């Protein structure tokens, strides 16, 4: 499973940490302000 984080928010990273080994997290940047993760 993949979680694509577009806002680089700590709470998203923390939530994904509980699923280490099952979820790969990728942080990307975007200029859009209406997207999150």
CHARMM internal coordinates of N, CA and C (Angstrom, degrees):
IC EDIT
DIST 1 N 1 CA 1.4443
DIST 1 CA 1 C 1.5230
ANGL 1 N 1 CA 1 C 107.27
DIST 1 C 2 N 1.2936
ANGL 1 CA 1 C 2 N 116.70
DIHE 1 N 1 CA 1 C 2 N 148.85
DIST 2 N 2 CA 1.4621
ANGL 1 C 2 N 2 CA 122.90
DIHE 1 CA 1 C 2 N 2 CA -178.21
DIST 2 CA 2 C 1.5167
ANGL 2 N 2 CA 2 C 109.97
DIHE 1 C 2 N 2 CA 2 C -126.54
DIST 2 C 3 N 1.3181
ANGL 2 CA 2 C 3 N 116.20
DIHE 2 N 2 CA 2 C 3 N 132.81
DIST 3 N 3 CA 1.4646
ANGL 2 C 3 N 3 CA 122.52
DIHE 2 CA 2 C 3 N 3 CA 172.09
DIST 3 CA 3 C 1.5138
ANGL 3 N 3 CA 3 C 106.69
DIHE 2 C 3 N 3 CA 3 C -112.17
DIST 3 C 4 N 1.3073
ANGL 3 CA 3 C 4 N 116.50
DIHE 3 N 3 CA 3 C 4 N 117.65
DIST 4 N 4 CA 1.4562
ANGL 3 C 4 N 4 CA 122.26
DIHE 3 CA 3 C 4 N 4 CA 178.22
DIST 4 CA 4 C 1.5119
ANGL 4 N 4 CA 4 C 107.80
DIHE 3 C 4 N 4 CA 4 C -99.57
DIST 4 C 5 N 1.3179
ANGL 4 CA 4 C 5 N 116.51
DIHE 4 N 4 CA 4 C 5 N 109.91
DIST 5 N 5 CA 1.4596
ANGL 4 C 5 N 5 CA 121.74
DIHE 4 CA 4 C 5 N 5 CA 179.88
DIST 5 CA 5 C 1.5128
ANGL 5 N 5 CA 5 C 109.69
DIHE 4 C 5 N 5 CA 5 C -94.76
DIST 5 C 6 N 1.3122
ANGL 5 CA 5 C 6 N 116.40
DIHE 5 N 5 CA 5 C 6 N 118.96
DIST 6 N 6 CA 1.4604
ANGL 5 C 6 N 6 CA 120.63
DIHE 5 CA 5 C 6 N 6 CA -178.30
DIST 6 CA 6 C 1.5236
ANGL 6 N 6 CA 6 C 113.08
DIHE 5 C 6 N 6 CA 6 C -101.10
DIST 6 C 7 N 1.3128
ANGL 6 CA 6 C 7 N 117.39
DIHE 6 N 6 CA 6 C 7 N -7.86
DIST 7 N 7 CA 1.4565
ANGL 6 C 7 N 7 CA 120.05
DIHE 6 CA 6 C 7 N 7 CA -177.48
DIST 7 CA 7 C 1.5229
ANGL 7 N 7 CA 7 C 112.67
DIHE 6 C 7 N 7 CA 7 C -113.96
DIST 7 C 8 N 1.3430
ANGL 7 CA 7 C 8 N 117.91
DIHE 7 N 7 CA 7 C 8 N -6.02
DIST 8 N 8 CA 1.4619
ANGL 7 C 8 N 8 CA 123.19
DIHE 7 CA 7 C 8 N 8 CA -179.57
DIST 8 CA 8 C 1.5259
ANGL 8 N 8 CA 8 C 111.05
DIHE 7 C 8 N 8 CA 8 C 52.60
DIST 8 C 9 N 1.3391
ANGL 8 CA 8 C 9 N 114.77
DIHE 8 N 8 CA 8 C 9 N 50.46
DIST 9 N 9 CA 1.4649
ANGL 8 C 9 N 9 CA 120.80
DIHE 8 CA 8 C 9 N 9 CA -179.58
DIST 9 CA 9 C 1.5263
ANGL 9 N 9 CA 9 C 110.50
DIHE 8 C 9 N 9 CA 9 C -93.19
DIST 9 C 10 N 1.3171
ANGL 9 CA 9 C 10 N 116.79
DIHE 9 N 9 CA 9 C 10 N 135.25
DIST 10 N 10 CA 1.4588
ANGL 9 C 10 N 10 CA 122.64
DIHE 9 CA 9 C 10 N 10 CA -177.95
DIST 10 CA 10 C 1.5219
ANGL 10 N 10 CA 10 C 111.68
DIHE 9 C 10 N 10 CA 10 C -60.21
DIST 10 C 11 N 1.3194
ANGL 10 CA 10 C 11 N 118.24
DIHE 10 N 10 CA 10 C 11 N -38.44
DIST 11 N 11 CA 1.4689
ANGL 10 C 11 N 11 CA 119.90
DIHE 10 CA 10 C 11 N 11 CA -177.75
DIST 11 CA 11 C 1.5297
ANGL 11 N 11 CA 11 C 112.14
DIHE 10 C 11 N 11 CA 11 C -66.87
DIST 11 C 12 N 1.3087
ANGL 11 CA 11 C 12 N 117.35
DIHE 11 N 11 CA 11 C 12 N -29.05
DIST 12 N 12 CA 1.4687
ANGL 11 C 12 N 12 CA 120.49
DIHE 11 CA 11 C 12 N 12 CA 176.36
DIST 12 CA 12 C 1.5264
ANGL 12 N 12 CA 12 C 108.92
DIHE 11 C 12 N 12 CA 12 C -71.91
DIST 12 C 13 N 1.3195
ANGL 12 CA 12 C 13 N 116.97
DIHE 12 N 12 CA 12 C 13 N -44.66
DIST 13 N 13 CA 1.4674
ANGL 12 C 13 N 13 CA 120.46
DIHE 12 CA 12 C 13 N 13 CA 177.58
DIST 13 CA 13 C 1.5250
ANGL 13 N 13 CA 13 C 110.47
DIHE 12 C 13 N 13 CA 13 C -61.13
DIST 13 C 14 N 1.3224
ANGL 13 CA 13 C 14 N 117.44
DIHE 13 N 13 CA 13 C 14 N -41.97
DIST 14 N 14 CA 1.4671
ANGL 13 C 14 N 14 CA 121.26
DIHE 13 CA 13 C 14 N 14 CA -179.64
DIST 14 CA 14 C 1.5189
ANGL 14 N 14 CA 14 C 111.27
DIHE 13 C 14 N 14 CA 14 C -64.13
DIST 14 C 15 N 1.3275
ANGL 14 CA 14 C 15 N 117.31
DIHE 14 N 14 CA 14 C 15 N -40.97
DIST 15 N 15 CA 1.4672
ANGL 14 C 15 N 15 CA 120.79
DIHE 14 CA 14 C 15 N 15 CA 179.12
DIST 15 CA 15 C 1.5251
ANGL 15 N 15 CA 15 C 110.72
DIHE 14 C 15 N 15 CA 15 C -64.68
DIST 15 C 16 N 1.3134
ANGL 15 CA 15 C 16 N 117.22
DIHE 15 N 15 CA 15 C 16 N -39.64
DIST 16 N 16 CA 1.4671
ANGL 15 C 16 N 16 CA 121.28
DIHE 15 CA 15 C 16 N 16 CA -179.86
DIST 16 CA 16 C 1.5234
ANGL 16 N 16 CA 16 C 111.05
DIHE 15 C 16 N 16 CA 16 C -70.88
DIST 16 C 17 N 1.3280
ANGL 16 CA 16 C 17 N 117.97
DIHE 16 N 16 CA 16 C 17 N -28.25
DIST 17 N 17 CA 1.4636
ANGL 16 C 17 N 17 CA 121.37
DIHE 16 CA 16 C 17 N 17 CA -178.49
DIST 17 CA 17 C 1.5187
ANGL 17 N 17 CA 17 C 111.70
DIHE 16 C 17 N 17 CA 17 C -59.49
DIST 17 C 18 N 1.3157
ANGL 17 CA 17 C 18 N 117.21
DIHE 17 N 17 CA 17 C 18 N -31.02
DIST 18 N 18 CA 1.4603
ANGL 17 C 18 N 18 CA 121.19
DIHE 17 CA 17 C 18 N 18 CA 178.67
DIST 18 CA 18 C 1.5255
ANGL 18 N 18 CA 18 C 111.84
DIHE 17 C 18 N 18 CA 18 C -66.69
DIST 18 C 19 N 1.3141
ANGL 18 CA 18 C 19 N 117.33
DIHE 18 N 18 CA 18 C 19 N -16.69
DIST 19 N 19 CA 1.4613
ANGL 18 C 19 N 19 CA 122.66
DIHE 18 CA 18 C 19 N 19 CA -177.02
DIST 19 CA 19 C 1.5262
ANGL 19 N 19 CA 19 C 112.22
DIHE 18 C 19 N 19 CA 19 C -111.02
DIST 19 C 20 N 1.3386
ANGL 19 CA 19 C 20 N 117.16
DIHE 19 N 19 CA 19 C 20 N 22.29
DIST 20 N 20 CA 1.4587
ANGL 19 C 20 N 20 CA 121.39
DIHE 19 CA 19 C 20 N 20 CA 179.35
DIST 20 CA 20 C 1.5278
ANGL 20 N 20 CA 20 C 109.75
DIHE 19 C 20 N 20 CA 20 C -52.07
DIST 20 C 21 N 1.3019
ANGL 20 CA 20 C 21 N 115.67
DIHE 20 N 20 CA 20 C 21 N 133.32
DIST 21 N 21 CA 1.4562
ANGL 20 C 21 N 21 CA 120.41
DIHE 20 CA 20 C 21 N 21 CA -177.96
DIST 21 CA 21 C 1.5162
ANGL 21 N 21 CA 21 C 112.75
DIHE 20 C 21 N 21 CA 21 C 97.15
DIST 21 C 22 N 1.3340
ANGL 21 CA 21 C 22 N 116.68
DIHE 21 N 21 CA 21 C 22 N -20.62
DIST 22 N 22 CA 1.4597
ANGL 21 C 22 N 22 CA 120.60
DIHE 21 CA 21 C 22 N 22 CA 179.22
DIST 22 CA 22 C 1.5181
ANGL 22 N 22 CA 22 C 112.37
DIHE 21 C 22 N 22 CA 22 C -116.32
DIST 22 C 23 N 1.3299
ANGL 22 CA 22 C 23 N 116.53
DIHE 22 N 22 CA 22 C 23 N -22.91
DIST 23 N 23 CA 1.4658
ANGL 22 C 23 N 23 CA 121.37
DIHE 22 CA 22 C 23 N 23 CA -177.63
DIST 23 CA 23 C 1.5219
ANGL 23 N 23 CA 23 C 108.97
DIHE 22 C 23 N 23 CA 23 C -125.74
DIST 23 C 24 N 1.3080
ANGL 23 CA 23 C 24 N 116.50
DIHE 23 N 23 CA 23 C 24 N 126.83
DIST 24 N 24 CA 1.4565
ANGL 23 C 24 N 24 CA 122.16
DIHE 23 CA 23 C 24 N 24 CA 171.82
DIST 24 CA 24 C 1.5224
ANGL 24 N 24 CA 24 C 107.37
DIHE 23 C 24 N 24 CA 24 C -94.74
DIST 24 C 25 N 1.3101
ANGL 24 CA 24 C 25 N 116.51
DIHE 24 N 24 CA 24 C 25 N 131.81
DIST 25 N 25 CA 1.4538
ANGL 24 C 25 N 25 CA 121.07
DIHE 24 CA 24 C 25 N 25 CA -178.90
DIST 25 CA 25 C 1.5223
ANGL 25 N 25 CA 25 C 109.84
DIHE 24 C 25 N 25 CA 25 C -109.27
DIST 25 C 26 N 1.3204
ANGL 25 CA 25 C 26 N 115.54
DIHE 25 N 25 CA 25 C 26 N 130.66
DIST 26 N 26 CA 1.4547
ANGL 25 C 26 N 26 CA 122.26
DIHE 25 CA 25 C 26 N 26 CA 177.10
DIST 26 CA 26 C 1.5204
ANGL 26 N 26 CA 26 C 107.39
DIHE 25 C 26 N 26 CA 26 C -124.71
DIST 26 C 27 N 1.3157
ANGL 26 CA 26 C 27 N 116.87
DIHE 26 N 26 CA 26 C 27 N 127.26
DIST 27 N 27 CA 1.4555
ANGL 26 C 27 N 27 CA 121.06
DIHE 26 CA 26 C 27 N 27 CA 177.38
DIST 27 CA 27 C 1.5210
ANGL 27 N 27 CA 27 C 108.31
DIHE 26 C 27 N 27 CA 27 C -103.74
DIST 27 C 28 N 1.3119
ANGL 27 CA 27 C 28 N 115.42
DIHE 27 N 27 CA 27 C 28 N 129.74
DIST 28 N 28 CA 1.4589
ANGL 27 C 28 N 28 CA 121.60
DIHE 27 CA 27 C 28 N 28 CA 179.14
DIST 28 CA 28 C 1.5186
ANGL 28 N 28 CA 28 C 107.94
DIHE 27 C 28 N 28 CA 28 C -129.26
DIST 28 C 29 N 1.2763
ANGL 28 CA 28 C 29 N 116.41
DIHE 28 N 28 CA 28 C 29 N 166.69
DIST 29 N 29 CA 1.4711
ANGL 28 C 29 N 29 CA 120.98
DIHE 28 CA 28 C 29 N 29 CA 178.39
DIST 29 CA 29 C 1.5209
ANGL 29 N 29 CA 29 C 109.52
DIHE 28 C 29 N 29 CA 29 C -114.61
DIST 29 C 30 N 1.3201
ANGL 29 CA 29 C 30 N 114.22
DIHE 29 N 29 CA 29 C 30 N 146.09
DIST 30 N 30 CA 1.4508
ANGL 29 C 30 N 30 CA 121.31
DIHE 29 CA 29 C 30 N 30 CA 176.47
DIST 30 CA 30 C 1.5197
ANGL 30 N 30 CA 30 C 108.59
DIHE 29 C 30 N 30 CA 30 C -142.94
DIST 30 C 31 N 1.3071
ANGL 30 CA 30 C 31 N 116.56
DIHE 30 N 30 CA 30 C 31 N 153.35
DIST 31 N 31 CA 1.4575
ANGL 30 C 31 N 31 CA 120.93
DIHE 30 CA 30 C 31 N 31 CA 176.28
DIST 31 CA 31 C 1.5150
ANGL 31 N 31 CA 31 C 112.40
DIHE 30 C 31 N 31 CA 31 C -85.26
DIST 31 C 32 N 1.3289
ANGL 31 CA 31 C 32 N 115.89
DIHE 31 N 31 CA 31 C 32 N -10.71
DIST 32 N 32 CA 1.4669
ANGL 31 C 32 N 32 CA 119.54
DIHE 31 CA 31 C 32 N 32 CA 179.82
DIST 32 CA 32 C 1.5103
ANGL 32 N 32 CA 32 C 110.22
DIHE 31 C 32 N 32 CA 32 C -74.99
DIST 32 C 33 N 1.3154
ANGL 32 CA 32 C 33 N 117.03
DIHE 32 N 32 CA 32 C 33 N 139.43
DIST 33 N 33 CA 1.4569
ANGL 32 C 33 N 33 CA 121.15
DIHE 32 CA 32 C 33 N 33 CA 179.80
DIST 33 CA 33 C 1.5330
ANGL 33 N 33 CA 33 C 112.60
DIHE 32 C 33 N 33 CA 33 C -100.30
DIST 33 C 34 N 1.3258
ANGL 33 CA 33 C 34 N 116.90
DIHE 33 N 33 CA 33 C 34 N -4.98
DIST 34 N 34 CA 1.4659
ANGL 33 C 34 N 34 CA 120.40
DIHE 33 CA 33 C 34 N 34 CA -176.12
DIST 34 CA 34 C 1.5226
ANGL 34 N 34 CA 34 C 112.87
DIHE 33 C 34 N 34 CA 34 C -98.56
DIST 34 C 35 N 1.3330
ANGL 34 CA 34 C 35 N 118.04
DIHE 34 N 34 CA 34 C 35 N 11.87
DIST 35 N 35 CA 1.4551
ANGL 34 C 35 N 35 CA 121.23
DIHE 34 CA 34 C 35 N 35 CA 177.71
DIST 35 CA 35 C 1.5139
ANGL 35 N 35 CA 35 C 108.99
DIHE 34 C 35 N 35 CA 35 C -122.31
DIST 35 C 36 N 1.3268
ANGL 35 CA 35 C 36 N 115.30
DIHE 35 N 35 CA 35 C 36 N 153.70
DIST 36 N 36 CA 1.4478
ANGL 35 C 36 N 36 CA 120.81
DIHE 35 CA 35 C 36 N 36 CA -174.43
DIST 36 CA 36 C 1.5159
ANGL 36 N 36 CA 36 C 110.73
DIHE 35 C 36 N 36 CA 36 C -127.81
DIST 36 C 37 N 1.3055
ANGL 36 CA 36 C 37 N 115.84
DIHE 36 N 36 CA 36 C 37 N -82.34
DIST 37 N 37 CA 1.4739
ANGL 36 C 37 N 37 CA 120.35
DIHE 36 CA 36 C 37 N 37 CA -177.09
DIST 37 CA 37 C 1.5044
ANGL 37 N 37 CA 37 C 109.55
DIHE 36 C 37 N 37 CA 37 C -149.15
END
COOR INIT
IC SEED 1 N 1 CA 1 C
IC BUILD
